[in-house]
Amino acid sequence: MKDGVHMDFVLADMINMSELKNLMESFYFISGVSCYVKDNEGEVFNVTPQKYIHIFDKLGDYKKEDYILSEIKNKWKIGIFKGYGNLVYIGIPITINEEHTATIFLSPVFLEKSDKDCFKVKFQEFNFDEEKYKFVMKNVPVISKKYIEKITQFFYYGLILVQKTGNGFITDSNKKLNQSYIELFSIYEQLCASEQKLRYKYDEIKKLAYYDQLTDLPNWNFFKKEVEKRIEKNSGDNFSIFQIDLNNFKNINDIFGYEYGDKLLRKTGEVLSQLHLGMVARMGGSEFLILKNGCGSRQDLKNEAQCIIDTISGLWNIDGTETLISVNIGITVYPRDGQEVTTLLRNADIALNRTKLVGKNSYKLFEKSMYNEILKKVEMEKELRKAIKNNEFILYYQPQVNMENTKVVGFEALIRWNSPKLGWVMPLEFINLAEETGLIIPIGEWVLKTACTQNKMWKDNGYSYDFISINVSPIQLKEDNFVYMVKKVLDETGLKPEYLEIEITESVVMESLEGNLKVINELKSIGVKVALDDFGSGYSSLNYLKNIPINTLKIDKTFIDGICSDYYEGIITEEIIKLAHRMKLEVVAEGVEAEDQLESLKDKNCNKIQGYYFGKPMPSEDIEDFLKKQL
């Protein structure tokens, strides 16, 4: 082959060679791929740099042109020869009047990926130096299969534009079209590059949307979609969801710092993944999810939950710092527990929350009764709010009796709820809910106002007793304005402070001893009496007892129940009474129901008793009849 030889007059007559040169040079500047034209007679017209282009013939690719021409002949569109080391040679036919007149041969390119290292040994055989090798390899572009189609379109439309008219020259309009096409192709290349950038950005956004940045695990969104896919398949296969929560994670962050907490979360994700139970995702905070194919028996699920607990819980050492880890796990099963993703995730969360009532390192399988209890709780909260608004509460009063003369010397105010929808609801059924929801604040204030109003009325009527006791919730004690609220109610009702006793349970006092001592002292300073309720059921610390400025000690019913049947409980009760008397405290025994209990307490010099033996809690009108008899 001779470079630079004039081509057959047939091609020169039909193609404007100057425009063809411009077209091929434009392609070279756009793509970095050089090319040459060869007509059917074997004459070559070289228009772009061809330095080192024939070096690759020595690699055994010298038959490329024949192969490409046979491809074009058979397919009549484009010829491709796959050579050594992932090299590709491309030939594009020049067709005039539906006849293959010549071929544009492109310099070799790598398809999809470069495989340059395999050439190094080959080139050394030809005594190529390092610089020449690097130069040759640097000038071999890497293209995609899609790009081959773009190249074909470029030359297809370009060759139409460079064909001569019947008068033997290219028209001005064709020149303009040619230039426009080149410009459009350049713009097209820029758009392709922009598309790649946008796709990269899209992939980044998608990762942010579906993967947790801290652990690189799938996040809640991804997990939810995966569950939805499995449900949509409707294949009838079971699967289970484990929701796992690290306990006291906030404390870990507070003590060791957020960086340590982040490392702990990453390590937890790795450990859960290594169990190979199923897809692991981070739900957020300190919670993880596992989507497990199949669920086996209930025992299988329990075994797997215990395996997670055994693996995660214990002493962890991260960067030389040790911390004790415990977990809780909630489990739900498809389709037994639900057939919608929101239902299943809700059920797993319900089961998880239930485990926290049991204690750390525990698990629960979801049961329908758990959901029913929540529904009942939600319904009760709704009715409880209505009760506050509609004044559905009633105060009952239980007498406290002096042991010496069996006279009524006080009352304990006890709340009752008569709901139009739920009927009579006892305190044990709604007080905890009121505390959880904060509704205990308005309820407690209502109790105080109602009891003080009734107390003032009875005192004005001349009834003889010492005071009325009112139970106070720990939520109320934590309110900054609690003592102020007590003062305000006393002022509004006109009740003297000494006629009011506030009962605080032993366990509540110990929860926040310093703060509660401050409240007790403030109550004592305005003249209100304070009783320590349920003594013996909580801490029962005699050391703390000496520091609590109370007036009355109320012995818990559990001691009274066994005072006659259990020798040691009898001894303990007697010693409590003796100790209280030495500390100048009044003693009230709660839950007295039998004659033998009464006699035993009398022998032990208990001051007062309260219980069914003398009277059940009664509405105010019944108490008034009770008081009239004592006049």
Sequence and secondary structure as in RCSB ss.txt:
>XXXX:A:sequence
MKDGVHMDFVLADMINMSELKNLMESFYFISGVSCYVKDNEGEVFNVTPQKYIHIFDKLGDYKKEDYILSEIKNK
WKIGIFKGYGNLVYIGIPITINEEHTATIFLSPVFLEKSDKDCFKVKFQEFNFDEEKYKFVMKNVPVISKKYIEK
ITQFFYYGLILVQKTGNGFITDSNKKLNQSYIELFSIYEQLCASEQKLRYKYDEIKKLAYYDQLTDLPNWNFFKK
EVEKRIEKNSGDNFSIFQIDLNNFKNINDIFGYEYGDKLLRKTGEVLSQLHLGMVARMGGSEFLILKNGCGSRQD
LKNEAQCIIDTISGLWNIDGTETLISVNIGITVYPRDGQEVTTLLRNADIALNRTKLVGKNSYKLFEKSMYNEIL
KKVEMEKELRKAIKNNEFILYYQPQVNMENTKVVGFEALIRWNSPKLGWVMPLEFINLAEETGLIIPIGEWVLKT
ACTQNKMWKDNGYSYDFISINVSPIQLKEDNFVYMVKKVLDETGLKPEYLEIEITESVVMESLEGNLKVINELKS
IGVKVALDDFGSGYSSLNYLKNIPINTLKIDKTFIDGICSDYYEGIITEEIIKLAHRMKLEVVAEGVEAEDQLES
LKDKNCNKIQGYYFGKPMPSEDIEDFLKKQL
>XXXX:A:secstr
  TT    HHHHHHB HHHHHHHHHHHHHHHS  EEEEETTS EEE S  TTGGGGGGGTTTTHHHHHHHHHHHH
SS EEEE GGGEEEEEEEEEETTEEEEEEEE  EEESS  THHHHHHHHHTT  HHHHHHHHHT  EE HHHHHH
HHHHHHHHHHHHB  TTSS  HHHHHHHHHHHHHHHHHHHHHHHHHHHHHHHHHHHHHHHB TTT SB HHHHHH
HHHHHHHHT    EEEEEEEETTHHHHHHHH HHHHHHHHHHHHHHHHHTTSSEEEEEETTEEEEEEEB   HHH
HHHHHHHHHHHHSEEEEETTEEEEE EEEEEEEETTS SSHHHHHHHHHHHHHHHHHH SSEEEE  HHHHHHHH
HHHHHHHHHHHHHHHT EEEEEEEEEETTT  EEEEEEEEEEEETTTEEE HHHHHHHHHHHTTHHHHHHHHHHH
HHHHHHHHHHTT   SEEEEE  HHHHHSTTHHHHHHHHHHHHT  GGGEEEEEEHHHHHHTHHHHHHHHHHHHH
TT EEEEEEETSS   HHHHTTS  SEEEE HHHHHTTTT HHHHHHHHHHHHHHHHTT EEEEE   SHHHHHH
HHHTT  EEESTTT   EEHHHHHHHHHTT 
